[in-house]
Structures are given as C-alpha cells and as structure tokens.
Amino acid sequence: MADNRNNVQDEADIITLEFEDGVELECEIMGIFDCEGSDYIALIPLDDSDDVYIYGYKEVGDDEFELVDIEDDELFNRVVGEFDTIMAEEEEE
C-alpha cells in the first residue's frame, strides 16, 4: 500500500510514506528487527495516533532501503507477534 521508495530525512530517523491514494504520512523509524531470518521495520506515524506500521525491510544500496508490504496474513501475524515480544522485553528492562 505504501510506495516502495521513501524519502529519508534527518539521518534516517524520519521517513515519509506515500500511499497509493496520494496521501503522505511522516513516520519515525522505531526500529528494524528480525523475524524468521528476514528484516522488518516498525514505523510510528507523527500524527499523534497510537498506530504502528510494520513492513518488510530491504537494503538496496548505501543509505537506501525499500519497504515491502507483508501480504501474507499468517506471516504478518507472526511478525507482529515478534514485534510485541521485543517490545515486552524492552519494557521489562
């Protein structure tokens, strides 16, 4: 749903997602994590919502990356589960 290429600003802390309908949304990069041997990225929109966007993450060059939609519902649920586990572990520390 989001454009695969993203504008990277401020040392890759903030990126702008551009959706198919033309809507743009600035997001802070929360982190990149591994699940089942693949990399994923968690993004927090800067719109004061409680949403978290999770995409596949693929490096494509120096300081460049692509976001990949997770189209398989079962895989998406496993990735979200891994993200929730990581967040719970960080809260315990």
ABEGO torsion letter per residue (X at the ends): XBBABBBBBGGGABBBBBBAAGBBBBBBBAEBBBBGGBBBBBBBBAAGBABBBBBBBBBAEBGBBBBBBBABAAAAAAAAAAAAAAAAAAAAX
